[in-house]
Amino acid sequence: MERIELWPEGAPYSQGNDPEDRPALTPYLLEQAGPQTPAVVVLPGGGYGMRAQHEGEPIAQWLNSLGLHAFVLSYRVAPYKHPAPLTDAQRALRYVRSRAEEWGIDAGRLGILGFSAGGHLASTAGTHYDRGDEAAQDPVERFSCRPDFMVLCYPVISMGEFRHDGSRINLLGPEPSEADIQLFSNELQVTSDTPPTFLWHTSDDAAVPVENALLFAGALSRCKVPFELHSFQTGVHGLGLAEQHPEARVWPELCANWFKRQGLI
């Protein structure tokens, strides 16, 4: 599978030259698609310490089955801390937009999908973004890094009371400042410009409390941002496509229906 490095000459904040120091996109492009097909950047979870394989390629293949182009992002994880992961996610969105015409992608219908800590990174991309720098020497940096829609799957959202300790430590360090805790508690960063969002979680998630999804949904509601939230009564953390789970296995169908309502498929 092709692996496209986001910074072939070396990434910002790089600590070396190994593959883990070189963030990259793996594209899953539809062979037959119209010239204005939506696309999704996929962020696997792993507590900002790894990237779970079952939340990468299988998700891209599912998106392909719905008629969407997909890209799995190999973003940097520990020992990398903020701002490296967000820089990688923002660069991925800019990069896909920079090649949208070549790949037949609708640059105005580019979304982001993340699981667990990847959901935190996705929600960070959806609440901390810019529209691009028209004066940038690097042409990729001239493109917007705002996702047009988000799918957040059992996401880490808050760095406060309902945090996932491992994600917070890996991203912000063992003693983050109160300012960083606030800044990356993304339920506090939602505005009326935050992208429409589909969320799902399990109510008894023992690793990442369901309050993370509830807090984000509440913030979206207050800002009148369209959203859909599903919380299944039971289910361990990290279900991915949840094909064997009696309840959560329906989330891909529910998400596909939401895509249809958004005019994406």
C-alpha positions as CSV (number, residue, x, y, z in Angstrom):
1,M,0.0,0.0,0.0
2,E,1.3,3.5,-0.9
3,R,2.5,5.6,1.9
4,I,2.7,9.3,1.3
5,E,4.9,11.2,3.7
6,L,3.4,14.6,4.7
7,W,6.8,16.3,4.9
8,P,9.3,14.3,2.6
9,E,12.1,16.6,3.7
10,G,11.4,16.0,7.4
11,A,8.5,16.9,9.7
12,P,8.4,19.8,12.1
13,Y,9.4,18.9,15.7
14,S,11.0,15.7,14.3
15,Q,13.2,13.8,16.8
16,G,14.7,11.4,14.2
17,N,14.4,9.9,10.8
18,D,12.7,6.6,11.5
19,P,9.2,5.8,10.1
20,E,7.7,6.9,13.5
21,D,9.3,10.3,13.0
22,R,7.8,10.7,9.5
23,P,4.0,11.2,9.6
24,A,2.3,9.8,6.5
25,L,-1.0,9.1,4.8
26,T,-2.1,5.8,3.4
27,P,-4.7,6.5,0.6
28,Y,-7.6,4.2,-0.1
29,L,-8.9,5.8,-3.3
30,L,-11.9,4.4,-5.1
31,E,-11.1,3.1,-8.5
32,Q,-14.4,4.3,-10.0
33,A,-15.7,7.6,-8.5
34,G,-17.1,10.9,-9.7
35,P,-14.9,14.0,-9.9
36,Q,-16.4,15.4,-6.7
37,T,-16.3,12.5,-4.3
38,P,-16.2,13.2,-0.5
39,A,-13.2,11.9,1.5
40,V,-12.4,11.0,5.1
41,V,-9.1,11.1,7.0
42,V,-9.0,8.3,9.5
43,L,-7.2,8.5,12.9
44,P,-6.8,5.2,14.8
45,G,-6.8,5.3,18.6
46,G,-4.1,4.1,21.0
47,G,-3.9,6.6,23.8
48,Y,-1.4,8.8,21.9
49,G,1.1,6.0,22.6
50,M,0.4,3.7,19.6
51,R,-2.1,3.4,16.6
52,A,-4.5,0.5,16.7
53,Q,-4.5,-1.4,13.4
54,H,-8.2,-2.5,13.6
55,E,-9.1,1.2,13.7
56,G,-7.2,2.0,10.5
57,E,-7.4,-0.1,7.3
58,P,-10.8,-1.8,8.1
59,I,-12.4,1.6,8.6
60,A,-11.0,2.9,5.4
61,Q,-12.3,-0.2,3.5
62,W,-15.8,0.3,5.1
63,L,-15.7,4.0,4.0
64,N,-14.8,2.8,0.5
65,S,-17.8,0.5,0.5
66,L,-20.0,3.5,1.1
67,G,-18.5,5.3,-1.9
68,L,-16.1,7.6,0.0
69,H,-12.3,8.0,-0.5
70,A,-10.4,7.4,2.7
71,F,-6.9,8.1,4.1
72,V,-5.4,6.5,7.2
73,L,-3.1,8.9,9.0
74,S,0.1,7.6,10.7
75,Y,0.4,10.5,13.1
76,R,3.1,10.8,15.7
77,V,2.6,9.4,19.1
78,A,4.7,9.2,22.3
79,P,7.4,10.2,22.9
80,Y,6.0,13.0,20.7
81,K,3.7,15.4,22.6
82,H,1.6,18.4,21.5
83,P,1.9,20.1,19.1
84,A,3.2,17.2,16.9
85,P,-0.1,15.1,16.6
86,L,-2.3,18.1,15.8
87,T,0.3,19.4,13.3
88,D,0.1,16.1,11.6
89,A,-3.7,16.0,11.5
90,Q,-3.8,19.6,10.2
91,R,-1.2,18.8,7.5
92,A,-3.1,15.7,6.4
93,L,-6.3,17.7,5.8
94,R,-4.4,20.4,4.0
95,Y,-2.5,17.8,1.9
96,V,-5.6,16.0,0.8
97,R,-7.2,19.3,-0.2
98,S,-4.0,20.2,-2.1
99,R,-4.4,17.2,-4.3
100,A,-8.2,17.1,-4.4
101,E,-8.5,17.9,-8.1
102,E,-6.0,15.2,-9.0
103,W,-7.7,12.6,-6.9
104,G,-11.3,13.6,-7.8
105,I,-12.1,14.7,-4.3
106,D,-14.6,17.4,-3.3
107,A,-12.3,19.7,-1.2
108,G,-15.5,21.1,0.5
109,R,-16.6,17.7,1.7
110,L,-13.5,16.4,3.5
111,G,-14.1,14.9,6.9
112,I,-12.2,13.4,9.8
113,L,-12.9,10.2,11.7
114,G,-11.2,9.1,14.9
115,F,-11.4,6.5,17.6
116,S,-10.5,7.0,21.3
117,A,-7.4,9.2,21.4
118,G,-7.7,9.4,17.6
119,G,-11.2,10.8,18.4
120,H,-9.5,13.4,20.6
121,L,-7.2,14.3,17.8
122,A,-10.1,14.5,15.4
123,S,-12.1,16.7,17.7
124,T,-9.0,18.9,18.2
125,A,-8.7,19.3,14.4
126,G,-12.4,20.2,14.4
127,T,-12.0,22.9,17.1
128,H,-8.5,24.2,16.5
129,Y,-8.0,25.1,12.8
130,D,-7.2,27.8,10.4
131,R,-8.3,28.5,6.8
132,G,-4.7,28.4,5.4
133,D,-2.0,30.9,4.8
134,E,-2.3,32.3,1.3
135,A,1.2,33.8,1.6
136,A,2.9,30.5,2.6
137,Q,5.9,29.4,0.6
138,D,4.8,25.8,1.0
139,P,1.7,25.5,-1.3
140,V,0.2,22.8,1.0
141,E,0.0,25.3,3.8
142,R,-2.2,27.6,1.7
143,F,-5.1,25.2,2.2
144,S,-7.6,25.1,5.0
145,C,-7.2,22.5,7.8
146,R,-10.8,22.7,9.0
147,P,-12.7,19.3,8.5
148,D,-16.1,19.7,7.0
149,F,-17.6,16.9,9.2
150,M,-16.5,14.7,12.1
151,V,-17.1,11.1,13.2
152,L,-16.0,10.5,16.8
153,C,-16.0,6.9,18.0
154,Y,-15.7,6.4,21.8
155,P,-13.6,9.6,21.8
156,V,-11.4,11.1,24.4
157,I,-12.6,14.6,24.5
158,S,-11.9,16.2,27.9
159,M,-8.6,16.6,29.7
160,G,-10.4,17.4,33.0
161,E,-12.5,15.3,35.4
162,F,-13.4,12.6,32.8
163,R,-10.0,12.4,31.2
164,H,-8.2,9.3,30.0
165,D,-5.0,9.5,32.0
166,G,-2.8,7.8,29.5
167,S,-3.9,10.1,26.7
168,R,-3.4,13.2,28.7
169,I,0.1,12.2,29.9
170,N,1.2,11.2,26.5
171,L,-0.1,14.3,24.9
172,L,0.6,17.0,27.5
173,G,3.0,15.4,29.9
174,P,2.6,14.3,33.6
175,E,2.0,17.8,34.9
176,P,0.2,19.9,32.2
177,S,-0.7,23.5,32.9
178,E,-4.2,24.5,33.7
179,A,-4.2,26.5,30.4
180,D,-3.4,23.4,28.4
181,I,-6.0,21.3,30.2
182,Q,-8.6,23.8,29.3
183,L,-7.3,24.3,25.7
184,F,-7.4,20.6,24.9
185,S,-10.7,19.8,26.7
186,N,-12.4,20.1,23.4
187,E,-15.9,20.4,24.8
188,L,-14.8,23.8,25.9
189,Q,-13.6,24.8,22.4
190,V,-16.8,24.2,20.5
191,T,-18.2,27.2,18.6
192,S,-21.0,27.7,16.0
193,D,-18.4,27.0,13.3
194,T,-17.5,23.5,14.6
195,P,-18.3,20.9,11.9
196,P,-21.4,18.7,12.1
197,T,-20.6,15.6,14.1
198,F,-21.6,12.0,14.5
199,L,-20.6,10.5,17.9
200,W,-21.0,7.0,19.4
201,H,-19.8,5.5,22.7
202,T,-20.7,2.7,25.1
203,S,-22.3,3.8,28.4
204,D,-20.1,1.5,30.6
205,D,-16.8,2.2,28.8
206,A,-14.3,1.6,31.7
207,A,-11.4,3.2,29.9
208,V,-12.8,6.4,28.4
209,P,-16.0,7.5,30.3
210,V,-19.1,8.1,28.2
211,E,-19.2,11.6,29.7
212,N,-16.6,12.6,27.0
213,A,-19.1,12.1,24.2
214,L,-21.9,13.6,26.3
215,L,-20.0,16.7,27.1
216,F,-19.1,17.3,23.4
217,A,-22.6,16.6,22.3
218,G,-23.9,19.1,24.9
219,A,-21.5,21.7,23.7
220,L,-22.6,21.1,20.0
221,S,-26.2,21.4,21.1
222,R,-25.6,24.7,22.9
223,C,-23.8,26.1,19.8
224,K,-26.6,24.8,17.5
225,V,-24.2,22.6,15.5
226,P,-25.9,19.6,13.9
227,F,-24.9,16.3,15.6
228,E,-26.1,12.8,16.2
229,L,-25.2,10.8,19.3
230,H,-25.6,7.1,20.1
231,S,-24.6,5.6,23.4
232,F,-25.0,1.8,23.6
233,Q,-25.6,0.4,27.0
234,T,-22.7,-2.0,27.2
235,G,-19.4,-2.6,25.4
236,V,-15.7,-2.6,26.1
237,H,-13.5,0.1,24.9
238,G,-11.9,-0.2,21.5
239,L,-14.6,-2.0,19.5
240,G,-13.7,-0.7,16.1
241,L,-16.3,-1.8,13.6
242,A,-17.9,-3.8,16.5
243,E,-18.9,-6.6,14.1
244,Q,-19.3,-9.2,16.9
245,H,-21.0,-6.9,19.4
246,P,-24.8,-7.5,19.7
247,E,-25.6,-3.8,20.1
248,A,-22.8,-1.6,18.9
249,R,-22.5,-3.5,15.6
250,V,-25.2,-1.2,14.2
251,W,-23.0,1.9,14.5
252,P,-21.7,1.8,10.9
253,E,-25.2,1.6,9.5
254,L,-26.3,4.5,11.7
255,C,-23.3,6.5,10.6
256,A,-24.0,5.7,6.9
257,N,-27.5,7.0,7.4
258,W,-26.1,10.2,8.9
259,F,-23.7,10.5,5.9
260,K,-26.8,10.3,3.6
261,R,-28.5,13.1,5.6
262,Q,-25.4,15.2,5.2
263,G,-25.4,14.6,1.4
264,L,-22.1,12.8,1.5
265,I,-23.3,9.5,0.0
